[in-house]
Amino acid sequence: MKIEATITRVGPIQEGRNFHVAYRRIKLKDRDGKFYMTDLSPKWRNWLNWEHLLKEGNVLGNLKVMGPGKIDGDSEPTLVEAAEATHTQTSLL
């Protein structure tokens, strides 16, 4: 099954316990409110599919669900909707 989901958190790079590979944990939420996660590493071949999309608030499509709460890191995500830019406005008096 493939879904669309919004990136809710791009975790910091952390050292993996099993393979000692640095990775980021990515958390996502679909339109029905279900939460998912995936782990991505710059050393893994799938990194290039994700790297340019890793911004909190981005809505991604073409995400393959591996099991409860897990997105397949080998998905080839597409940008459905970019995160809204936040603007700081100052008034000029």
Secondary structure, 3 states (H helix, E strand, C coil): CEEEEEEEEECCCEECCCCCCEEEEEEEEECCCCEEEEEECCCCCCHHHHHHHCCCCCEEEEEEEEECCEECCCCCCEEEECCCCCCCCCCCC
